[in-house]
């Protein structure tokens, strides 16, 4: 796991270098001019809105833990565990956020296979929420309906497959027959299926989806407030459309954190549809990505550091046995929770 964290640091540095190269390519001297007049309070507001997104998504995490009857975890530790997943948020589709399942396993002996499906459920509800925001933002024009249709098709297909046990077992059976490490994933998928199927039932989708809609609307607003800092009058609806479609594009393309894809889609829309000047759109794109993507990674590292202090054995080279971990022992002694 330490090796994976080092890889994330490398990706982060590459991302920052990419942003720097992009700024030079676009003309850093020109951006310097618009940044001099930029109201930096709007960047702070964008970070605050992004953190509000994390808090609302934490409520989803708590909802899923309750549905899986995982109890006895203090709310502060649960919150820090959730935030620690952002350390690997630059992985394609944010699937690296399953890291928080490992953290929960090492601190409270909760089986990874039981909580890992939460990440998929989170991504499904996030995708539904983003699709709703695209539709709302595109009411004035039809350009976003294609992206909304693609996302809706993917979500519907996934839910249909998971809802059909026979179809899911058939797919898992094919995975088990694959050679190498891919085939070894099969038994883990078997162990995780029941939890995932339960979380994606219609009754368990409504509340998390509503939370996703509100949570991602806050990050859409982060783009709007940054544009306000550049004295741009782009409407909230357009900002919602621009941010949601670029986020969806970045999620659908298997690159770390949507790097390059999200940025390109966002800037092109700001320039061509929002009529934002090129230098302002470039600077706004870079700032909003720092306020959302890279700020999330920073929050994840801070949360992991605090959690490490609370649980010194976390991610150690030779972690203590579950019986030697007070929190884990407490959880095992009361499996039903308080």
C-alpha positions, 0 to 999 in steps of 0.5 A: 500500500505504501508503494501505491501511495508513492505512485499517487504522489508521482501522479500528483506531481505529474498532474501539477507539471501538466498544469504548469506546462499547459499554463506555459503553452497557453501563455502564462504571461497573459494569465498573470494579467487576469490573475492580478485582478482575480478576487481570491476570496472566490477560490477559498469559497470554491474550496469550501463548496468542495468540502461541502460536497465531501460532507454530503457524500460522507452521509452516503457512506454512513447510510451504506454502512448502516444498511450493511449493519456495520456498527460500533465505529465512532463518527470521527473515525468514520469521517476520517476513514471516508476522507482518507479515500481521497488519497487515491481519488486520482485513479481512473473512475476514482475506484482507488477510493476502495482504499477506505475499505482497507483502512476500515479493515485495519482499524475495526476489522471490517471485512474488505469484501463487505465494504468494497461494494460501497465504492461502486454504489457511490459511483452509481449514485454520483453518476445519476446525480451528475446526469440529473445536473446535466439535464437541468443545466442543458434545459436552454440547449440540447448539447448536453443530452447526448452525454446524459444519454450515455451516462444514463445507459451505463447506469441502467445497464449496470443496475440491470446486470446487478439486479439479475443474480443469474446474469451477475453470477454468469459474468463472475464465472467468466471472470474466474476463468480468466488467467492470472490476477484477473481470475483471482478477483472472481471469489472476491466478486462472489463475496461482494455481490450480495452487499452490492445487490442490496445497496442498489435496490431502488429503495436504497438508491433514492436517498443517496442519489438525492445527496449526490445531486446536492453534493455535486451541485456544490462543486458546480457552484465552485466553478461559478464562484471562480468565474465571478472572481474573474468578473465573468457573468456566466449563469449558474445553469451553464456552469452546472452544465459545463462542470457536470459534462466535463466531469462525466467525460473524465469519468468515462475515459480510463485515465487517472482523475480524468486528467486532460479530458476533464480540463479540455472539455471544461475549457472548450465549453467555457470558451465556445458556449460560455463566451469566456475569454481564453486567458480567463477560461484557462485560469478558471479551469486550472483554479477549479481543478485545484479547488476540487481534484487536488484539494480532495487529495490534500484533504485525503492525506491530512485525514489519513495522517490524523487517522494514523495518529489515532491508530498507530498500527494503521498501514504498518509494515506488520500491522498488529493482530486484530486482537491487539487492536482495541477498536477491533476488539470492541467491534468483535465483542459486540458484532451487532453494535451498540 
